[in-house]
Amino acid sequence: MANPHLQDRRRLLTLLTVLLTLGFMAISLLGYQVSRQAIRAAIIDQDLPLTSSNIYSEIQKDLVRPVLVSATMAHDTFVRDWVLRGENDPREIARFLGEVKSRHGAFSSFLVSEKSGNYYTSEGILKVVSPDEPRDEWYYRLREMAEEYEINVDPDLANADALTIFINYRLFDYAGNYIGATGVGLTVEAVQRMVGEYQERFDRTIFFVDALGKRVAFGGQEAGQDLRQAAGLGPIMDRILDNRQGQYQFDADGDRYILHVNYIAELKWYLFIIQNESVALAGVRRTLYINLTISLLVTLVVTYLTHLVLLRYQHRLERMASTDELTGLLNRHAATILLAKMVTEYRREPRPISILLADVDQFKTINDRHGHKAGDLVLQSLATLLQTTLRESDLAVRWGGEEFLLVLPSCNLNEAERVAEKLRQQIAAEAIVVKGGETGLTVTLSFGCSQFDGVESLDQTINRADQALYRAKRGGRDRVEIDR
């Protein structure tokens, strides 16, 4: 039987398409003034926001990635351990910083030690920072900051004073004590080239603004300009900075401009994308009917694609929300979707994924001796224990019958073996009460462990865990076996 909600959505989209079509036909008869207003509305409601989304995605790819690289460096155990061991061999950290540069395409990478004051680059010790040196002011400012990192533009001493955008990240030891700073740098020239490519590709004026309302200084005549003093923008700058994102209109030099703002939290900058409305409407008389025809076709295509996307994601969300009715854990179907997503994330950023396959020992005997209701209570109790013991990022799935599948992201095989052993001991030590007031029932689990290697499929990884589980069963149950 057809889904009534799906039918209602299709009727709504069909009605929307018809109304838009009739509206465009009516607009074509109203002449230049009505056409001008319709095109202006299209720029405000569709064209500029879509362009803003595309540019924002490009910036996420090109500029936010160095922030993530700096964060990874600041949390890297090798960096912290090397500093805490006393910075004995500068070649080790130089090799690490060189690897960061080559792997992530950074212009520079650095580490400054709070204890020694040494400024390390991929070439070794560059200098010793000093509070009396104006060029080292950034380090002492960063040390006193509450935020984890800052972005600033400075000459790079390690690269012939090339003007560089630095992502400076605070470095802490395992007890939370400040031990230095690390990060990477991008040349201003590279960022200028990126922004220039965006402007040429999307035919918009694009620039960044800091939290003080000034254009980010990449050089050039307008760099560092206080936009509170700019014509048209000045009166609305405080509102823009407070709202962080949105769409605005202002007049300057006799033209009307439309501004779309997005706040990029990782960079702590505002992305300004400006469309000159007068330029956009210059050819409206010549292209009126062509534009209306294209708009009509685009509306039909967008409406149809919107329908498909909504339908697809609604089904996906419904499947992801599916849980096992008895235990409240994810069911096998929902787990399959999440596992596929996990593999996709692994391809983008490889991190270990371990699989635990657990099976209740002698479960048939429990059902035969105590009844199926008791067996259900055992499964529910085990599910509760798994949910409260595992990390929030781990997945617990009722894989089938008395089998549970546990997926441990960011966990290698040795750690997974320890987790399985801990669970095995904890379950064996707890008595599960299956009938009111009676002595608890001792239940044990057998575990099979494997780790996803990025080459095989996850199904193959699960099969290896299943084989390990079979060995655990055959070896006497209540034990953990791993497949390396």
HELIX and SHEET records of a PDB file:
HELIX    1   1 PRO A    4  LEU A   30  1                                  27    
HELIX    2   2 TYR A   32  ALA A   42  1                                  11    
HELIX    3   3 ILE A   43  ASP A   47  3                                   5    
HELIX    4   4 LEU A   48  ILE A   59  1                                  12    
HELIX    5   5 GLN A   60  VAL A   64  3                                   5    
HELIX    6   6 ARG A   65  ALA A   74  1                                  10    
HELIX    7   7 THR A   77  LEU A   84  1                                   8    
HELIX    8   8 PRO A   90  HIS A  104  1                                  15    
HELIX    9   9 PRO A  134  ASP A  136  5                                   3    
HELIX   10  10 GLU A  137  ARG A  143  1                                   7    
HELIX   11  11 LEU A  157  ASN A  159  5                                   3    
HELIX   12  12 VAL A  188  PHE A  202  1                                  15    
HELIX   13  13 LEU A  227  GLN A  229  5                                   3    
HELIX   14  14 GLY A  234  ILE A  236  5                                   3    
HELIX   15  15 MET A  237  ASN A  243  1                                   7    
HELIX   16  16 GLU A  277  ALA A  280  1                                   4    
HELIX   17  17 VAL A  284  MET A  320  1                                  37    
HELIX   18  18 ARG A  332  ARG A  348  1                                  17    
HELIX   19  19 PHE A  363  HIS A  370  1                                   8    
HELIX   20  20 HIS A  372  THR A  389  1                                  18    
HELIX   21  21 LEU A  413  ALA A  429  1                                  17    
HELIX   22  22 LEU A  458  ARG A  474  1                                  17    
SHEET    1   A 6 GLY A 124  VAL A 128  0                                        
SHEET    2   A 6 ASN A 118  THR A 121 -1                                        
SHEET    3   A 6 SER A 108  SER A 113 -1                                        
SHEET    4   A 6 TYR A 178  THR A 187 -1                                        
SHEET    5   A 6 ALA A 162  PHE A 172 -1                                        
SHEET    6   A 6 TYR A 149  ASP A 156 -1                                        
SHEET    1   B 4 THR A 205  VAL A 209  0                                        
SHEET    2   B 4 TRP A 269  ASN A 276 -1                                        
SHEET    3   B 4 ASP A 255  ILE A 264 -1                                        
SHEET    4   B 4 GLY A 246  ALA A 252 -1                                        
SHEET    1   C 5 LEU A 395  GLY A 400  0                                        
SHEET    2   C 5 GLU A 403  PRO A 409 -1                                        
SHEET    3   C 5 ILE A 353  VAL A 360 -1                                        
SHEET    4   C 5 LEU A 445  PHE A 452 -1                                        
SHEET    5   C 5 VAL A 480  ILE A 482  1                                        
SHEET    1   D 2 ALA A 431  ILE A 432  0                                        
SHEET    2   D 2 LEU A 441  THR A 442 -1                                        
END                                                                             
